[in-house]
Amino acid sequence: MKRTFIKDLTECVGETVSISGWVDVRRDHGKLVFLDIRDMSGKIQAVALPNHKDAVATAQTLRSEWVVSVEGVINERPEKMRTENENGNIEMEVLSINVLSPAHELPFDLDTELNLDTYLDNLPLTLRRERARATFKVQSEITKAYRLFLDEEGFTEFQSPKLTGDDAEGGANVFDVPYFNEKIAHLGTSPQFYKQIMVGVFERVYTIGNVFRAEKHATTRHLNEYASLDLEMGFITDHHDIMTLETRLLRYINEHLKETCAKEFALLKAEFPTLPNEIPSMKLREAQELIFKETGADKRKEPDLEPEDERFLCEWAKREKNSDFVFITHYPVTKRPMYTFEDPDDIGYTKSFDLLFRGIEITTGGQRWHKYEDIVAGIKKKGLDPEKFSFYLQTFKYGMPPHGGWGMGLERLTQKFLNLANVKEASLFPRDINRIDTLLHGKEPNDTKE
């Protein structure tokens, strides 16, 4: 018999169907055996009745996570037995059960509260938990909405290489790959060079892919490998064009999630963010003055924000501007990468921004140098050798429009949409200094702070 997906069973009342999936729970009530069966589309209660002895005998052997194929009749539940749960108005009367794959006894009940390390050490099992499935359903819909929006805006998606010749940020925190004859390659920290090159090809481009940071930390907000949502576009006026586009994108994602993931947000007790038509914005120095005025903490000579500063500014934006987001602009030239455009009306500061969301930076972006002489000067100002970037620099020799873009961390974005405590909960298979697939036991974290 052809398989029917569980989500379609409401249309099969009175029919005999075949479903396949996992046993969520088995409950024995006298001579009756109740099974909760789940597949990719949903969940249904099935009941093996005494008049089907073979079905009852097989059902009594089942445990959680056994994989089965079940044939049965879809019946409406009596009015007083109906529930508000998924498929709460129907149930399957089991006629036969075929065990496709038995499962070992579980090391813990999947509904049990687990500490984070236990959860991560057992991901092949714990990712089946309802909360985990909800989290990564939301993450999947975020990337879907990201693509849908940018496709509608005329952007072209491309795939950037993950092995690079030189680091896009010009920094030292990179993973070396000693394979290419006499050259040391690196795992890419950003697709920055490639998306700028592609602006010269398609004008508006985006890419979604993993990037790698060899920083030795183990915090609630950092990963050594994460998925970056990157974008670059030509013919901008300045960084405000990028900020306006991101505001529209985030509104699109938020509405998309309301339409597709309301059930997951409810399960995770997460609230959709407040997102005004115009996200509040201030320069870094204005933000530091506000912090000093409101808290007494003098950060006015610092080149960047600390985690506690990001939290304060988001709390302020929520309270004063009714926004869960706030843009911080004009970071110092000394703090930004070599390709970042310096504001001619504010020398020493860049036309760049960070976007903060519920207490954490989720996006870094801004305008880039587009003239060959300027980008070469920017490289030299960082103490780097332009010859090492000759491949990248070709794009500026042959005509580049004013352009800019952003890099956005998918895991942090997911974490903050769902108010998860740790970014690792929003990473399918997180990597940091203490973890590849399982915890590197016996190693003390270098840093367990935020």
N, C-alpha and C positions, 0 to 999 in steps of 0.2 A: 504493500500500500504506500502511496506517495506521502511523504512527510508534510505535515501542516505545522506552521509556526504558531507558537502559543498566542501571539498577539491577534491572530485571525480566528481564534476559537469562538468568539462571541457570535460569529456568523455561521457557526456549525452546530447550533443547538438541534438535538435529535439525530445527529449524524454520527457514524462510526469513523473515527480518524486515527491517525498515527502521529505521535509526537516523539521527539528525541531531545534529550538534554541531561542535566545533572540532577541528582536527588539533593534538594536543599535540606529537608528534614523528613524523618519518618516518625509517625506517631501511632502507637498501637492502642486501640480502644476495644477491649474484648475481642470479638471475632472480626472486627473491622481494622483495616490498616490504612492510615491516611499518609499520603506522600505529597510534599510540595516539590514540584518539578519546575526547573528553570531552563530556558534556552536563551539565545542571544536577543530574543524579542520580548520576553516577559516571563511570568510565573503563573502557575495554576495549581489548585489543589486537586489531587486525584485520590479516589477511594477504592480499595479492593474489598469487595463484598463476599460473604461466605458462600454464595452460590457459584462463585468462580474460584474453586479450591486451588487450582494451579497458580492463579494470579496471586491469591493470598499467600501461598507457600513461598513464592518467589519474593513477594513484597516484604515478607518477614525476615528475609536475609539481607535486605538492602541497608546501607548506611549512607551518611552524608558523603557527597561527591562521587558516588557511583554513577557511571554513565549508562543510561538505559534508553531503550526504545519502547514505548508504551502504546498499545492499541486500546481504544475504549470509546464509549459513547459520551457525548457532551450533553449534560442535563442542566436545566435551570434549577437553581437552589430554591427551596421553599422560602417564602417571603421572610420568615423570622430567622432564617439561617444566613441571610445575605449580609455582606460586610462592605465597608468602604474601600477595602483593599483592591488591588489590581485583580480583575476577573472575579470579583467578590460575588457576582450574581450567577456564576456557573461553576460546575465542577465536572471532572471526568470520572465516569464509572469504568474502572479498569477491567478489560477483558483478558489481556495477556501482557506479559512483561518479558522483554529480551534484554539480558544484561550484556552491554557492549564492552564494558571495562569496569572491573571492581576497583575500589580504592582502599588503600591501607587505612587503618584507624588514624584519625586526625590527632596531631599532637596537642591540640587545644580546640575548644569550641570556637567556630568562626565569629560568633557574636561576643566573645570575651574581650574585655579591654586589655590591650597589649601595650607594653612600652615600645618606643620607636625602634630600638635595635632588634627586638624580637620580631616585630612587624617586618622590618627590612630584611632580616636574615631568612625569612620564610616567604619571600615575595611570590614564588610560583604558586603558593597556596593563598596567601593573604590578599593578593590582588583580586581574588574572587569574592572578597567581602563586598557587601552592598555599598559601603561607604567608598571603598576604593573604586569600584565600578562607576559610581556616581561622579567621583572626582575626575576620572579620566574620560568619561563621557563629556563632561563640561570642557575639558581641555581639547578634546577632538572638535567640539563645536566652535571653540575659540579660533582654532586654525582654519576651520571651514569658513567662518565669517570673515576672517582676515583676507582669505583669498577672494571670496565673493565681492567684498567691498573694493579691493584694489583692482580686480578684473574689471569691475564696472567703471572704475576711474581711468581705465586705459593703460594700466600697468602690465608689464610682461614679466612672468615668473622665470627665473633662471636658477641653475644649480651651480654653486660656487665650489671650488676645490677645498678640501680640508687639509691637504698638505701644501704648505706655502714655503716660498724661498726666504722671505723675511717677514717679521712680525708687523702687522698693520699698525700697531700702537707704538712701535719703536721701543718697546719695553723688554724687560728681562724675564718676566714670568711666563715662559713658554715651554712646551714640551719639545725636546729635541728628537729628531728622527735621523740617526746616522746610517743612512742607506744609500744615498745617491752619490756614488763615487766619492769625490773629495769634498762634496758639499753637504752641509748639515741642513736638513729641512726641518720644518716645525709643524706641529698641529696648529691650525689656524685659530687665532684668538678672535677673529672677526672676518667677515667677507668684505671689509671696507674697500680694499683696493679693487676688487673684482666688480663690486656694484658701481663704483665710480667709472671704471672702464666701460661698463655696460650702459651707463648713461649716454656715452658717446655712440652707442649702437641703437638703443631703443628709447632713450630719453627718460622713460619712467620704468623702473624695474623694482622687483622685490625678490627675496629669497628666504626660505625657511630651512634652517639646517643647524647642526650641532657645532658649537665652538668650544674651545678648550682653554682653560686658565690654570697655569701651574703654580697658583698661590697656595701656600701651606696653611690652610685654615680649616676649621671644622665648626662652622657656625650655623645658626638657624636660617641664614639668608644667603649663603654662598654654596656653589657647586663647582667642581672642577670641569664638569662637562654639562652644558645645558643647551637647550634649543633656543636659537635667536631668531626673532621675527625682524628681518631687516628690509629696509626700503631706501631708495635713492631716486631723486627726481630732478630734472633739469629745468632751466628757465624760471627759477624762483626770483622773487625780489629780495627776500632775506629769510632768516630763520622763522619769522612769524608765519610764513606760508606753510612750513612744515608743522608748526604747532597747531595751526587751524585744521590741517588735514588730519592730524592725529586725534584731535578732538572729535571730528566727524566720524573717524574710524571707531573710536571707543564708544560713541553713541550707537553706532551700527552694531558692534559686538554685543553691547548691553541689551539692545532690543532683540537681537537674534537669540541670545541666551534666555530671555524671558519667554520667547516663543517655543524654544526647543528643550529647555532644561529646568522648567519650573519645578518638576518633581524632584530633580536632583538637588536643587537649592533648598527645597523644603526638607528633604531627608538630612542634609548636612547642616540645617538650621542657619543657612547663610542668607544674607540680605543683598539684594541687588544694589549697586552703588548709586549714590546721588551724583548726577553728572549734568551740570548746567550747559546751556548753549555755548558759553564761553568760560573755559577753565580759568580761574584766577592765576595771575602771573606776577612775579616780582623778580628783580635782579638779586643776585646772591648777596650783595652788600645791603640791600633793603631787607632781605630776610634776616641777615645777621643783626641789623639794627633792631628789628622787631623782636628777635630772641633776647637781645640785651634789655630792651625796654620792658618786656613782659616777664622775663625770668631772672634778670640780673647776670646771666652768664655771658661773659664777654668773648664772643667768637669773631669779632670784627676784623681780626688780622689773619684768620684762617683761610686757606685757599679752597676749602671744601666743607661740606656739612658732615657732621657726625650722625650716627644712627639716632641719638636722642634729639638732634635738631630736626631730622626728617619727621620724627613722630610729632614733635611740637608743631611744626608747620602744617602738617596734615590735620591735627586737632584744631588748629586755628582756622584753617580753610573750611573745615566742616562747621565749626561754630559760627564764624563770621560771614562766610560766603556760601554756606549750604552746598559744599562741594567735597567729595571724597578725593579729589585730585587737586594738585597745585603745580604749576610750572615754576621752576627756578632758572633764571637765565644769567648770562654774562659771567661765566666762570673765567678765572685768570688764564691768560695765554700759557703760563707756566704749568697749569694743571691739565690742559687739554692737549690732545694729540697734534702732531705736526701739520695735519691737513686742515685744522680748524680755522675758520675765517676770523681775523681780528677786526673788531668794530672800529672803523676810522674815526668815529665820533666819541669813542671811549677807549683810548689807547691803553693797551695792557689787558684788555678784556675781550672776550670772544662772543660772536653771535651764535652761541650754543645754549643748550638747555638740558636740564634733567626734568623728568616728570615724576612726581611723587604721588603714590597711591596708598592710602591707608597706612602711612607710616614708613614707606620704603620706596626707594628709587626703582622704577620699573623700566624707564627709557632714558637713554642718552642720545642726543641728536643735535643738529644745528646746520649752519651753512658751512661749506668747504671752500678752500681756495680753488679757483678755477683757472688762473693764469699760471703758466709754466714758471715764470720768474718768482712768483709768490710762493708756490709750493716748494720750490728748491730752497728758497730762503727759510721757509718754515722747517724744512728738514735740517738745515744747517743750524738753525737756532736751537734745535734740540740736541746738538752735538753729534748728529748722525751724518753718515757719508752718502750723498746723493747717488753715487755710483752703485751702491747696493740696492737702490730702488729704480734702476734704469728701466726695467721692464714696465713698472707702474707709471713712470714719468712719461712714457711715450704718449699716453692718452692726452696729456696736457700740451704736448708739442703740436698736436694736430687739431686743436680747436675744441674747447670745452665750454659749455654755457655755465652761467651761475647755477649752482646746484647745491642740494643738501639732502639730508635724510636722517634716519635714526636706526638704533638697534634696541630691541625690546626683548626682555627675557620672558619666555613663555611660562616657565615654572613659577617665577615670581608673580606674573600676571594671574595665573591660575590660583596661586596661594592666596592672593589678596581678594580676588573675586569671592573665594570661598571661606576667607578668614581662617585659614589653616595656620597652626602654630609654627610649623617648620617647613621650609621650602622643599625638604626631602619628601614630604608627603605629597607634593605636587610633581615629583619626578618618578617616572616608572621604575627606573633602575639607577638610583643616584650614585654618583662618584664624588668622593672627597678624599682627603688625606688618610682617612681611617677606613674607607670602604671602596671595594670594587664591586663584587656582587654580594659578598658577606663581609661582616665586620672583620677587620684585621686585628684579631684578638691579641692582647699583649702590648698593643701600641697605645700610648697615651695621646689623646688629642693635643695638637699644638695650641688650639684655641677653641674654647667652648662657649665663647661669648657670642653676641649677635654678630 
